[in-house]
């Protein structure tokens, strides 16, 4: 089924206008901002779309400095955690809508989920596994084996980084897709690097997230440029990655970002909980401890905002700097609860698209006309 909304293209002026709105920071100093209210909210991904930009060579640069690149933007919502749903738009009241660079969102989203997973695994280990070496007098007791066996028995394979029973010698380093939530150069293994160098021309490859399924999914793709604009092949770079590594590209067909609500509350560190338990202290958090996780805080500060529907209890002065742009992206929901949206064409966008289309058609016609004229002259000269 369709899961999202389509990409848009605009000229550099329009693209710069959109991005400046999306990336505008708060006018207030960070010290004056009160972000504790975000701890009661959760992130809900609403989709992404493309803005195609053309950058001219500046400072005396030549034509090689002219580049066309794709800027990808993610839209997300902060919903009250007690009312946030994985279906549809997450919530229908008391929320704020935001837009931010897709790379920033993908990195923050995956990091937030990883930290929550690690927190949950550490909590389970502490409460149910009894693998603390100090609690065992047997000299043959192995803490790593104990932790591994406990997670396996509980069916918590997501908590296992490695199998301590296996010999790590000669073990190849596993590919970590999380390293490429921002566009980055792909590091080939030595054998594959030598194979690539044997080719007539060495090609550098890059990995990064991109919008798929009309914007409702975010896949990892392979590209041939440092801005992750040009795919390495027609299948989002999956075929090229397979030929280079012999493996399927992780997240090449499955979305990096799903419909889950991701809480912005910063859970207390397990080691801190142990200290408080030993001290018979029932505090949930230290007064000086930040209760908003770092990922939500960073995303909030760099995003374009539309906080018209946030309650006064959350924020005194709602920011509406990106409302006009965000409202230009219409969103609907399928029967299965999946977000399905399409970029509604605003009059301004329509104007630029029409102008660009007419300009392109005129240029093609003019080239054809010149070619015909030059061809006629060549025939006349040959006849002489």
C-alpha positions as CSV (number, residue, x, y, z in Angstrom):
1,X,0.0,0.0,0.0
2,X,1.1,3.6,-0.4
3,X,2.7,5.0,2.7
4,X,3.4,8.7,2.3
5,X,3.5,11.7,0.0
6,X,5.5,12.6,-3.0
7,X,8.6,14.7,-3.4
8,X,8.6,18.3,-4.6
9,X,11.0,20.2,-6.8
10,X,11.6,23.9,-6.7
11,X,14.3,26.4,-7.8
12,X,17.1,27.5,-5.5
13,X,15.3,30.6,-4.3
14,X,12.2,28.8,-3.3
15,X,14.3,26.0,-1.8
16,X,16.4,28.4,0.3
17,X,13.2,30.1,1.5
18,X,11.7,26.7,2.6
19,X,14.9,25.6,4.3
20,X,15.5,28.9,6.1
21,X,12.0,28.5,7.6
22,X,12.6,24.9,8.5
23,X,15.9,25.5,10.2
24,X,15.3,28.7,12.0
25,X,16.3,28.6,15.7
26,X,14.6,30.2,18.6
27,X,15.2,33.9,19.1
28,X,15.5,33.3,22.9
29,X,18.7,32.2,24.5
30,X,18.9,28.5,25.4
31,X,19.2,29.4,29.1
32,X,15.9,31.2,29.0
33,X,14.1,28.3,27.2
34,X,12.1,25.9,29.4
35,X,12.0,22.6,27.6
36,X,10.9,20.4,30.6
37,X,7.4,20.1,29.1
38,X,8.8,18.1,26.3
39,X,9.4,15.2,28.7
40,X,5.7,14.5,28.8
41,X,5.6,14.3,24.9
42,X,6.6,11.7,22.3
43,X,7.9,12.0,18.8
44,X,5.6,10.8,16.0
45,X,7.0,10.7,12.4
46,X,4.5,12.1,9.9
47,X,6.5,11.7,6.7
48,X,9.2,13.3,4.6
49,X,9.6,15.0,1.2
50,X,12.3,16.4,-1.1
51,X,13.4,19.9,-2.0
52,X,15.6,20.0,-5.1
53,X,18.1,22.8,-5.1
54,X,20.6,24.3,-7.5
55,X,23.7,25.9,-6.1
56,X,25.8,28.3,-8.2
57,X,29.6,28.3,-8.0
58,X,30.5,31.3,-5.9
59,X,33.7,33.3,-5.1
60,X,35.0,33.0,-8.6
61,X,34.3,29.3,-9.0
62,X,33.9,27.7,-12.4
63,X,31.0,25.7,-13.8
64,X,32.2,22.6,-12.0
65,X,31.1,24.3,-8.7
66,X,27.5,24.3,-9.9
67,X,25.6,21.5,-8.2
68,X,22.0,20.2,-8.1
69,X,21.4,18.4,-4.9
70,X,18.4,17.0,-3.0
71,X,17.5,18.3,0.5
72,X,15.2,16.0,2.4
73,X,12.9,17.2,5.1
74,X,11.1,15.2,7.8
75,X,7.9,16.3,9.4
76,X,7.1,15.1,12.9
77,X,4.7,15.8,15.7
78,X,5.1,16.1,19.5
79,X,2.1,14.3,21.0
80,X,1.3,14.0,24.7
81,X,2.8,10.6,25.6
82,X,-0.3,9.4,27.4
83,X,-2.4,10.0,24.2
84,X,0.2,9.2,21.5
85,X,-0.9,6.4,19.1
86,X,1.3,4.5,16.7
87,X,-1.6,4.7,14.2
88,X,-2.4,7.6,12.0
89,X,-1.2,11.1,13.0
90,X,-0.4,10.1,16.6
91,X,-2.9,12.5,18.3
92,X,-5.5,15.1,17.3
93,X,-5.2,17.8,20.0
94,X,-2.6,19.3,22.3
95,X,0.3,18.8,19.9
96,X,2.9,20.7,18.0
97,X,4.1,20.1,14.4
98,X,7.7,20.4,13.3
99,X,9.9,20.1,10.3
100,X,13.6,19.4,10.2
101,X,16.4,18.0,8.0
102,X,15.8,14.3,7.4
103,X,19.4,13.3,8.3
104,X,19.0,15.1,11.6
105,X,15.7,13.4,12.4
106,X,16.9,9.9,11.3
107,X,20.0,10.2,13.5
108,X,18.1,11.5,16.5
109,X,15.3,9.0,16.1
110,X,17.5,5.9,15.8
111,X,19.7,7.1,18.7
112,X,16.7,7.7,20.9
113,X,15.4,4.2,20.1
114,X,18.8,2.6,20.7
115,X,19.2,4.3,24.1
116,X,15.7,3.2,25.2
117,X,16.4,-0.3,24.1
118,X,19.7,-0.3,26.0
119,X,17.9,1.1,29.0
120,X,15.3,-1.7,28.9
121,X,17.9,-4.4,28.5
122,X,20.0,-3.1,31.4
123,X,16.9,-2.9,33.6
124,X,16.0,-6.5,32.7
125,X,19.6,-7.6,33.4
126,X,19.6,-6.0,36.8
127,X,16.1,-7.2,37.9
128,X,16.0,-10.7,36.5
129,X,19.4,-12.1,35.5
130,X,21.5,-12.2,38.7
131,X,24.7,-11.9,36.8
132,X,26.6,-9.6,39.1
133,X,29.9,-11.3,39.8
134,X,29.9,-10.0,43.4
135,X,26.9,-12.2,44.1
136,X,28.8,-15.4,43.1
137,X,31.6,-17.1,45.0
138,X,32.3,-19.7,42.2
139,X,35.7,-18.8,40.6
140,X,34.4,-20.4,37.3
141,X,31.5,-18.0,37.1
142,X,31.5,-16.0,33.8
143,X,29.5,-12.8,33.8
144,X,29.4,-12.6,30.0
145,X,28.1,-16.2,29.7
146,X,25.5,-15.5,32.4
147,X,24.2,-12.4,30.6
148,X,24.1,-14.0,27.2
149,X,22.2,-17.1,28.6
150,X,19.7,-15.0,30.4
151,X,18.8,-12.9,27.4
152,X,18.6,-16.0,25.1
153,X,16.3,-17.8,27.6
154,X,14.1,-14.7,27.8
155,X,13.9,-14.4,24.0
156,X,15.6,-10.9,24.2
157,X,18.0,-11.3,21.3
158,X,17.9,-7.6,20.6
159,X,19.8,-7.2,23.9
160,X,22.7,-9.3,22.6
161,X,25.7,-7.6,20.9
162,X,27.8,-10.7,20.5
163,X,28.0,-14.4,21.4
164,X,30.7,-14.9,24.1
165,X,30.9,-18.6,23.3
166,X,32.2,-17.8,19.8
167,X,35.8,-17.2,19.0
168,X,36.1,-13.6,17.8
169,X,39.5,-14.2,16.1
170,X,39.1,-13.7,12.4
171,X,35.6,-12.4,12.8
172,X,34.7,-9.6,10.3
173,X,33.4,-6.3,11.6
174,X,29.7,-6.1,11.1
175,X,28.2,-3.4,9.0
176,X,26.6,-0.7,11.1
177,X,23.9,1.2,9.2
178,X,23.4,3.6,12.1
179,X,26.7,5.2,11.1
180,X,25.0,6.4,7.9
181,X,22.0,8.2,9.2
182,X,23.7,11.3,7.8
183,X,25.1,11.0,4.3
184,X,28.6,9.6,4.5
185,X,31.2,7.9,2.4
186,X,30.9,4.1,2.4
187,X,34.0,2.4,3.7
188,X,34.7,-0.7,1.6
189,X,36.5,-3.7,3.0
190,X,40.1,-4.3,1.7
191,X,39.2,-7.0,-0.8
192,X,36.3,-5.0,-2.3
193,X,38.5,-1.9,-2.3
194,X,41.2,-3.7,-4.4
195,X,38.5,-5.0,-6.7
196,X,37.2,-1.5,-7.2
197,X,40.6,-0.1,-7.8
198,X,41.2,-2.6,-10.6
199,X,38.3,-0.9,-12.5
200,X,39.2,1.7,-15.1
201,X,38.0,4.5,-12.8
202,X,37.6,4.3,-9.1
203,X,34.1,5.4,-7.9
204,X,33.4,6.7,-4.5
205,X,30.1,5.6,-2.9
206,X,28.0,7.2,-0.2
207,X,25.2,5.9,2.0
208,X,22.4,7.9,3.5
209,X,18.6,8.0,4.2
210,X,16.1,9.0,1.6
211,X,12.3,9.3,1.4
212,X,10.5,6.2,-0.1
213,X,6.9,5.1,-0.7
214,X,5.9,8.6,-1.5
215,X,7.4,9.9,1.8
216,X,5.9,7.5,4.3
217,X,9.0,5.5,4.7
218,X,12.7,6.2,5.1
219,X,15.2,3.8,3.4
220,X,18.9,3.6,3.3
221,X,20.3,4.2,-0.2
222,X,23.7,4.1,-1.9
223,X,24.7,7.1,-3.9
224,X,27.6,8.3,-6.1
225,X,27.9,11.9,-4.7
226,X,28.6,13.4,-1.3
227,X,25.2,15.0,-1.0
228,X,23.4,11.7,-1.5
229,X,21.4,13.0,-4.5
230,X,22.4,10.6,-7.3
231,X,21.5,6.9,-6.7
232,X,24.2,4.3,-7.6
233,X,21.6,2.4,-9.6
234,X,17.8,2.3,-10.4
235,X,17.0,0.3,-7.2
236,X,18.1,2.9,-4.7
237,X,21.7,1.6,-4.8
238,X,20.7,-1.9,-3.5
239,X,22.1,-3.7,-6.5
240,X,25.4,-1.9,-6.3
241,X,25.8,-2.5,-2.6
242,X,25.1,-6.2,-3.2
243,X,27.7,-6.4,-5.9
244,X,30.3,-4.7,-3.8
245,X,29.7,-6.6,-0.5
246,X,27.8,-9.7,-1.4
247,X,25.2,-8.7,1.2
248,X,21.8,-7.1,1.1
249,X,21.7,-3.4,2.0
250,X,20.2,-3.0,5.5
251,X,17.1,-0.9,5.5
252,X,17.2,-1.0,1.7
253,X,13.6,-2.3,1.6
254,X,12.4,-1.7,5.2
255,X,11.9,1.7,6.8
256,X,14.5,3.0,9.2
257,X,11.7,5.0,10.9
258,X,8.4,3.3,11.8
259,X,5.0,4.5,13.2
260,X,6.0,4.1,16.9
261,X,5.7,6.9,19.4
262,X,9.2,7.6,20.9
263,X,9.1,9.1,24.3
264,X,11.1,12.2,25.0
265,X,11.4,11.4,28.7
266,X,14.9,10.7,29.9
267,X,14.9,7.6,32.0
268,X,17.2,7.5,34.9
269,X,20.4,5.6,34.4
270,X,20.3,2.0,35.8
271,X,23.5,2.5,37.8
272,X,21.9,5.6,39.4
273,X,18.8,3.5,40.3
274,X,21.1,1.0,42.0
275,X,22.7,3.7,44.1
276,X,19.3,5.1,45.1
277,X,18.0,1.6,46.0
278,X,21.0,0.9,48.1
279,X,20.5,4.2,49.9
280,X,16.8,3.5,50.3
281,X,16.0,6.6,48.3
282,X,12.7,6.6,46.4
283,X,13.4,9.6,44.2
284,X,12.5,9.2,40.5
285,X,15.0,11.8,39.3
286,X,17.5,14.2,40.8
287,X,16.3,17.8,40.9
288,X,19.4,18.8,38.8
289,X,19.0,16.0,36.3
290,X,17.7,16.8,32.8
291,X,14.4,14.9,32.3
292,X,14.2,15.5,28.5
293,X,16.4,13.2,26.4
294,X,19.1,14.8,24.4
295,X,17.7,13.7,21.0
296,X,14.3,15.4,21.5
297,X,15.9,18.5,22.9
298,X,18.2,18.8,19.9
299,X,15.5,18.2,17.3
300,X,13.2,20.8,19.0
301,X,15.9,23.5,18.9
302,X,16.8,23.1,15.2
303,X,13.3,22.5,13.8
304,X,10.8,24.8,12.1
305,X,7.8,25.0,14.4
306,X,4.0,25.2,14.3
307,X,2.8,25.2,17.9
308,X,-0.6,26.8,17.4
309,X,-2.4,23.8,19.1
310,X,0.0,23.4,22.0
311,X,-1.8,24.1,25.4
312,X,-0.7,27.0,27.5
313,X,0.3,24.6,30.2
314,X,3.1,23.4,27.9
315,X,4.4,26.6,26.5
316,X,3.7,30.3,27.1
317,X,4.7,31.7,23.7
318,X,4.1,29.1,20.9
319,X,6.3,29.4,17.9
320,X,4.5,29.5,14.6
321,X,7.5,30.3,12.2
322,X,6.9,27.3,10.0
323,X,3.1,27.0,10.1
324,X,2.7,28.3,6.5
325,X,5.0,25.8,5.1
326,X,3.8,22.8,7.2
327,X,0.2,23.5,6.4
328,X,1.2,23.3,2.7
329,X,1.8,19.6,3.2
330,X,-1.5,17.8,3.4
331,X,-1.7,14.4,5.2
332,X,-4.3,11.7,5.1
333,X,-4.5,8.3,6.7
334,X,-5.2,4.9,5.1
335,X,-7.8,2.4,6.5
336,X,-4.9,0.5,8.2
337,X,-3.9,3.5,10.1
338,X,-0.8,4.3,8.0
339,X,0.0,7.9,7.2
340,X,-0.6,8.7,3.5
341,X,0.0,12.2,2.5
342,X,0.6,14.2,-0.7
343,X,2.3,17.5,-1.0
344,X,-0.4,20.0,-1.8
345,X,0.6,22.4,-4.6
346,X,0.6,25.9,-3.3
347,X,0.1,28.8,-5.8
348,X,3.7,29.8,-5.4
349,X,5.0,26.2,-6.0
350,X,2.6,25.8,-8.9
351,X,3.9,29.0,-10.4
352,X,7.6,28.0,-10.2
353,X,6.8,24.5,-11.5
354,X,4.9,25.8,-14.5
355,X,7.7,28.4,-15.2
356,X,10.4,25.8,-15.0
357,X,8.5,23.4,-17.2
358,X,7.8,26.0,-19.9
359,X,11.5,27.1,-19.7
360,X,12.7,23.6,-20.1
361,X,10.3,23.0,-23.1
362,X,11.4,26.2,-24.7
363,X,15.1,25.3,-24.3
364,X,14.5,21.9,-25.9
365,X,12.7,23.5,-28.8
366,X,15.5,26.1,-29.2
367,X,18.2,23.4,-29.3
368,X,16.2,21.4,-31.8
369,X,15.8,24.6,-33.9
370,X,19.6,25.3,-33.8
371,X,20.4,21.8,-34.7
372,X,18.1,21.9,-37.7
373,X,19.6,25.3,-38.8
374,X,23.2,24.0,-38.4
375,X,22.3,20.9,-40.3
376,X,20.9,22.9,-43.2
377,X,24.0,25.0,-43.4
378,X,26.2,22.0,-43.5
379,X,24.3,20.6,-46.4
380,X,24.5,23.9,-48.2
381,X,28.3,24.1,-47.7
382,X,28.8,20.5,-48.9
383,X,26.8,21.3,-52.0
384,X,29.2,24.1,-52.8
